[in-house]
Amino acid sequence: MLWRETINMKVWCEFGDVFSLFELTGIIARRWACAVKRSTFKAVAALIFCSLLLAACGDLQFRPQNLVKSDIDLVADLHYRETQGLLRELTVKLYKRNPGQLRRSPGYSVEQRLDQLFSQAGYVPYKELSFARGTDALELALSPDYRGDRVMAVMAGLNGMIRYAYAYKDEFFMFDELDQQKLYESARNVEILVWRLAQSGGENGPLLLTNSLSGEPANLSFERLFGKLIASQDMMAGVVALKNERLINRTAQNVAALVFFPL
């Protein structure tokens, strides 16, 4: 039965009806748990086949270093790439929605900002943010007294926070460890950010515009992007928790208080 399902997956991939990243992740996670419980040759072999199929469907070319990657590492690679793509798209949309923010940094273009944020892997400090990172940069962007580029501050904070949740790695191997709690809390921080952005600025309106305001044509594109980002982090947190055989502390304290988890 397991082999039949994986073969069907291969057929669907060949004909273009490719699984979404989240569906593939769920399948891989279930196969992993099943293989551990059964500890049979067929289950493990099917798991390896399914992992290679995930790489193929995710447009990943086979490389020698893939031999030292587990199925969870392949899933983590895809989720990290997915979050970086979502953050790049969000950066462009925020600058289009808030063109005045870019003018606060003379000499910069959107392309230069994208290069600043995404061309270098790992931890990247920013002098213009007084080296604030992660949630500290998000708090800076939400401060009414901040006179700098709020889009840059928000995206540097989001990118730094998510990279921290991935241990500042952009590729994962067999002995790498991820913390499911950090991944989970990064998702909650995105939820908090969305609410605080909508409520910021008081009577003068939001400090940064995202979804459409009253009287404007409906535009939920920002909501969809943030939702995908939250779902990706939550999915990865669940996969890592399954691998580590640990529970996620699903506290509601910070979410209710609208205080960022420190990441």
C-alpha positions in Angstrom: 0.0 0.0 0.0 2.8 2.4 0.9 4.6 1.7 -2.4 1.4 2.2 -4.3 0.8 5.6 -2.8 4.4 6.7 -3.5 4.1 5.5 -7.1 0.8 7.5 -7.5 2.6 10.5 -6.2 5.3 10.1 -8.9 2.6 9.9 -11.6 0.9 13.1 -10.3 4.2 14.9 -10.3 4.9 13.8 -13.9 1.6 15.1 -15.1 1.9 18.5 -13.5 -0.7 18.0 -10.7 2.0 18.5 -8.1 1.3 18.4 -4.4 1.6 21.7 -2.5 4.6 22.0 -0.2 2.4 21.5 2.9 0.7 18.4 1.5 4.1 16.9 0.7 5.4 17.8 4.1 2.5 16.1 5.8 3.0 12.9 3.7 6.7 12.8 4.5 6.1 13.4 8.2 3.6 10.5 8.3 5.9 8.2 6.4 8.7 9.0 8.8 6.6 8.2 11.9 5.4 5.0 10.2 8.9 3.9 9.4 10.1 4.5 12.9 7.2 2.5 14.4 7.5 -0.5 12.0 11.3 -0.4 11.6 11.0 -2.7 8.6 13.1 -2.6 5.5 10.1 -1.9 3.2 8.9 1.0 5.3 12.4 2.6 5.4 13.0 2.0 1.7 9.6 3.6 0.8 10.5 6.5 3.0 13.8 7.1 1.2 12.0 6.9 -2.2 9.3 9.3 -0.9 12.1 11.8 0.3 13.8 11.7 -3.1 10.4 12.2 -4.8 9.9 15.3 -2.6 13.2 16.7 -3.7 12.2 16.1 -7.4 8.8 17.7 -7.0 10.3 20.6 -5.1 12.6 21.3 -8.1 15.7 20.3 -6.1 18.5 18.7 -8.2 20.2 15.7 -6.6 23.7 16.6 -5.2 26.2 14.5 -3.4 25.5 16.3 -0.1 22.0 15.0 -0.3 23.3 11.6 0.8 23.9 13.0 4.3 20.4 14.6 4.5 17.4 12.9 6.2 13.9 13.3 4.9 13.3 16.0 7.6 16.4 17.9 6.3 14.8 18.0 2.8 11.6 19.2 4.3 13.4 21.9 6.2 15.3 23.0 3.1 12.1 23.4 1.2 10.3 25.3 4.0 13.3 27.7 4.5 13.3 28.4 0.8 9.5 28.9 0.9 9.7 31.4 3.7 12.5 33.4 2.0 10.4 33.6 -1.2 7.4 34.8 0.8 9.5 37.4 2.6 10.9 38.7 -0.7 7.4 39.0 -2.1 6.2 40.7 1.0 9.0 43.3 0.9 8.2 44.3 -2.7 4.5 44.6 -1.9 5.1 46.7 1.2 7.3 49.2 -0.7 4.6 49.4 -3.4 1.9 50.0 -0.8 4.1 52.5 1.2 6.4 54.3 -1.4 7.1 57.0 1.1 9.1 54.7 3.3 11.8 54.2 0.6 12.2 58.0 0.3 13.3 58.0 4.0 16.5 56.2 2.8 17.9 58.4 -0.1 19.9 56.5 -2.7 18.2 53.1 -2.1 16.0 51.3 -4.6 13.7 48.3 -3.9 16.2 46.0 -5.6 19.0 47.3 -3.4 16.8 46.7 -0.3 16.1 43.1 -1.5 19.9 42.6 -2.0 20.5 43.9 1.6 17.9 41.6 3.1 18.3 38.3 1.1 21.7 38.1 -0.7 23.6 37.0 2.4 22.7 33.9 4.4 22.7 33.7 8.2 22.7 36.6 10.6 23.0 40.0 9.0 23.4 43.2 11.2 22.1 46.5 10.0 23.8 49.7 11.2 20.8 51.9 10.2 18.7 49.9 12.7 21.3 50.4 15.4 22.0 46.7 15.0 18.6 45.8 16.3 17.6 42.3 15.1 14.6 40.0 15.2 11.7 41.2 17.4 13.8 44.2 18.6 13.8 45.4 15.0 10.0 44.8 14.8 9.5 46.9 17.9 11.6 49.7 16.3 9.4 49.7 13.2 6.3 49.9 15.3 7.5 52.8 17.4 5.7 56.1 16.5 8.9 58.0 17.1 10.9 56.0 14.5 11.8 58.2 11.5 13.6 55.6 9.4 12.4 53.2 6.7 9.7 51.2 8.5 9.5 48.6 5.7 13.2 47.9 6.0 12.9 47.6 9.8 9.9 45.3 9.6 11.4 43.0 7.0 14.8 42.9 8.7 13.1 42.0 11.9 10.9 39.3 10.2 13.7 37.8 8.2 16.1 37.8 11.2 13.5 36.2 13.5 12.7 33.4 11.0 16.3 32.8 10.3 17.0 32.6 14.0 14.2 30.0 14.3 16.1 28.0 11.6 19.3 28.4 13.6 20.7 30.8 11.0 21.2 27.9 8.6 20.0 27.9 5.0 20.6 24.2 4.4 20.2 21.3 6.7 22.0 18.0 7.2 21.6 14.8 9.2 23.0 16.0 12.5 21.6 19.5 12.4 19.0 20.2 15.2 16.0 22.6 15.0 13.9 23.8 18.0 10.2 23.3 17.5 9.4 25.9 20.1 11.3 28.7 18.2 9.5 27.8 15.0 6.2 27.8 16.7 6.8 31.1 18.5 8.0 32.7 15.2 4.5 31.9 13.8 2.8 33.5 16.8 5.0 36.6 16.4 3.9 37.0 12.8 0.3 36.9 14.0 1.0 39.5 16.6 2.8 41.7 14.0 -0.2 41.6 11.7 -2.6 42.7 14.5 -0.2 45.4 15.7 0.4 46.8 12.2 -3.4 47.1 11.7 -3.8 48.9 15.1 -0.7 51.1 14.9 -0.9 54.8 14.4 -4.2 55.4 16.2 -6.5 58.0 14.6 -3.8 58.9 12.0 -4.0 55.5 10.4 -1.6 52.6 10.4 2.1 53.3 10.5 2.4 50.9 7.5 -0.4 50.2 5.1 -1.1 46.5 4.2 -4.7 45.4 3.4 -7.2 47.9 1.9 -8.6 50.7 4.0 -12.2 51.6 4.4 -13.6 52.8 1.0 -10.8 51.2 -1.0 -11.3 48.1 -3.3 -10.8 44.9 -1.3 -7.2 43.7 -1.2 -6.4 40.7 0.9 -3.1 39.9 -0.8 -1.1 40.8 2.3 -3.3 38.6 4.5 -2.7 35.7 2.2 1.1 36.2 2.3 1.2 36.5 6.1 -1.1 33.4 6.3 1.2 31.3 4.2 4.2 32.4 6.3 2.4 31.5 9.5 1.3 28.1 8.1 4.8 27.3 6.9 6.3 28.0 10.3 3.5 26.0 12.1 4.0 23.1 9.8 7.7 23.0 10.3 7.3 23.3 14.1 5.0 20.2 14.0 7.4 18.2 11.8 10.4 19.0 14.1 8.3 18.2 17.2 7.5 14.8 15.7 11.1 14.2 14.9 12.3 15.3 18.4 9.4 13.5 20.1 8.7 16.6 22.1 5.6 18.6 22.7 5.2 22.3 21.7 4.3 24.6 24.6 1.3 26.2 23.0 1.0 29.1 25.5 -1.4 31.9 24.7 0.1 34.5 27.1 2.1 36.5 24.7 -0.5 36.3 21.9 -3.2 37.7 24.3 -0.9 40.4 25.6 0.3 41.2 22.0 3.9 41.0 23.2 6.4 39.4 20.9 8.2 36.2 22.0 11.9 37.2 22.1 13.5 35.8 19.0 
